[in-house]
C-alpha cells in the first residue's frame, strides 16, 4: 500500500467502527500561543478539556502538521518538518481494549504489516505520584499478539538509557518505560502537568527494520532507542487521570483516547525500508531533484532530503496562507525556502527549481487535499517570488564572502553569513576554498556555540505549545 492507500484505508477503517470523519484544520491554528498546528489533536483541545462536540464521541481525521523545531534535524532518514498524522479519538466512549485491538488489526490486516515486526511500549508507573503500572494495556497487547501465535514477553526497562545498556532479551515484545517515554500531559511530564488537565499513560507502537539497522554508538537496540532499528509508527494516549490542586492525580470521569500515527512512517514500514523519503508522497519529489541536478539520491541523500522536505513544508504553509516574512510564521517559511536554495547549490542545482516541485506536489496531493489544486497559482506565485528575491540576496552574500579574501574566516563570521544571508556552513566552506579564503581551525566549535546561543534565545521567546503534543 502506498501513502494514499493507507490514508484512505485508515479513515474508512475508522468510519467502519463508528467514527465521524472531521475535516483537517489549518496549519495556522486559532490558538495565539502556537505558531503552527503540530499534531492532530490541536483542533480538539477544547473538547479534550471538557467542551462537548456536536459531531459525536468518536472522531477521526488525517491532519497535515508542521514542526518548526525539527528544521535543523532534517537530512536523516526520519525527520521532516511537514508530515501527516492519522488520528482517532474517543471522548468518554471506548478505551484501551477497543483502541489497541482496532489499531493492531489496522496495521496487520489492512496495511499488511508482519506482527512479528511490531513492538510496543507501556507506562511503568510512578510510585511517588501513586500511579500504577499500566498492566491493563500490556495484557491487552499480550493477548493481541497471542491471537497471531506470538508469545510476547514483557520487560521492565525504566529509562531509555537503561534500555541502551540492557537491550532486548528472549521473547520480549512489550516494554515498560518511565514517564519520560510513556506519559502524556500538556506540561510534558508528571510534575509539570497543569492543574485540572486530563493526562495519562501512552502506549507506542514501533516497527522493527532488523538488527542490521542499529547504530551501535547508541547502545543496544530497544524500542525507545534512537539507534535506527526501531521506528515509532503510532502513539495511543490514554487520558485517565486529572491533576488536582494539591498536586495529586485522581481518576478522570470522562476517559479519553487520543491516537496519532505518522502516515509517512506507516508507509515506510509497509515498504519495509527505514527511509521515510522512499514513500509515495516524497519519492517523486526526489526524482524531480535528481533530474534537475543530474545527481542521484544515493550520492547525496542528506541534501536532497532537505530540499524536498523544505519545499513541501513551504508549499503547505502557502496553501494555508502563510507569506514569507521576517518574523513568526513568515520567518519560518522564509528560512525553509532559503535553506532549500542554498542546499541545492551543494549538489550543483543553481537554477530555479520550485516550479517543477510545486507541480509535482499538486499531483501528489490533489486527491487528498483538493485545496492544493484550487490555490495552485497563488502558491506558485508566492514561492517563486521568494525564490527569485533570495537568489538576489544570495548573490549579495557571495559578494560579502569575497570581502574576506586576505583574512581568516572565523566561526563567528560563518554564523553571520548563515544568519544574514542564509548560507549554511558547508556552502561557506565550499565557496571559501574556491576563493582561497583561509578558515580558522576552530570555526565549527565557534559556529555551533553561536548557533546554540541563538536557539536558546529563540526557545526563550517562543510559545510553540505543540512541542508537547502527542507524536
Steps between C-alpha positions, in 0.01 A plus 500: 500500500625849422438805719178596320365148546593495868340839568175400329498155661553644848212743470273231355607259776417758766167587341409130498538503879268796549739795474395829344754628248580865571675745266864587552584825673727769358873493570436848639317427827246721672696461825711821524763326717594259221667581169398186312274198524748238615271209584164355408349570838554877503165585347332271755666643808182680620311170473769312690483766771126449546302682232234290321540425129180479293673266258501218754729309735693311229697714257770441237705698248829533314668821611788677323749609767803726510771508766747783464719361778604215270648717222859443610442124532391450138749308292484155659258222407229593746464871566266725303357839588170425325320169548152355518355359819225241482282541807203365687341603827258361752350752741329313783434203271729198446836464669813283493358167385320636197780740403783251517303227321386741227846640430662157510248368245554805281876451492491125445179431307462822299855630446640148504787549746657185640399487870839345578650840405287692753620595848312712753561708812292572809535717813697346787315699766614759754481410870584857606181625333305186591443404135514124434668319215275475195454123517162535330653620172783246520261207546283618210809514280609157619163356400511675162838348419384160629212511250770491229692219665763730655614448859566862599726530802483805726807697610537769765752749364449835672705768326610500138860508624435179692371348179817604316704300750263203526352446155241230424504158662331183380145540373448852638259705292318722753719751686423709806668842500489796736312827470758654268397246236144392577308773679310782335388835632501848356777582745721224366542284811331408826630782719423772244149383412269805522244500780163370380637358175428151369812285471608141502721218377564437134583190303724535195532258210835444325597323181818293502711537183750246624824495703708601197354851532610558860781753543713354781606844615150529652544188707296183481178501300162545667182684392581835664854509355592754235735246344302443181369147536158600633266766361201631695191479280222581744425625851185437701446741788262378769383802697367347820630738766456863600749714694349638822586829669701319768719343230351151520337312214141376514300286252352696210121477481493513119786286374652594164695319229724713278675305225752638250687304236750647253380430145848513347637272771227239460556515123874444554422196714269371227791530254736335747753782470607731786521808273174701508618683187447179304122517543261605225445860619874578502675271252358680191647826629840340531476388138433858391807620690709218350393603151569870559834454674636206304583346838361179646325471835747229598788742444351790699221376729536767770483808274217354292295429812546858615391634159184292461398532865543876509323556169211279614482680834503845336242379248248398766561817700415690181187285455380630836583862423841554659719757322882520538595775745758592761312384810285222638346261243628697205855480633479121532368476145775728372760290679367184331524657157849636557633175638357312202669737253838509674500125554421448133825677411696226679381247241547731203137611472522875442206576274144558626335175603189588700264495202552132402487391863179695559347333195597159637360584843171599340482163328585311820245669726217592260273215605551521876515880523324660201574846639858451382373505142244775557771731636774375271567825313520705820728242665739498206505879480583531871783249488653617172497862613695407814732274304591779258549753783728271695713418200578871482579494875716196447704686244550773758617241751758373258626853455518537882700181521740623235590791730665254737776431248832558668350434844423188706133412513389425857205305637334829593538619140352176369205533739444860383491389137255226591277724708503798263517339156372150567835338421529158663859444621574239236436754224718758675784249530458389139498854365791598726713228346415630154601852605814384686367642828659347810265356762586481871554148637242544777234651275262209553513526880447878495224473241312234696531703819350804327226284348416349840481844657259608228283190556489569872387856435238371258369242747481761773275722290304230322165367610486196280259304717477222241840366607329308783219358292487123446712367213 
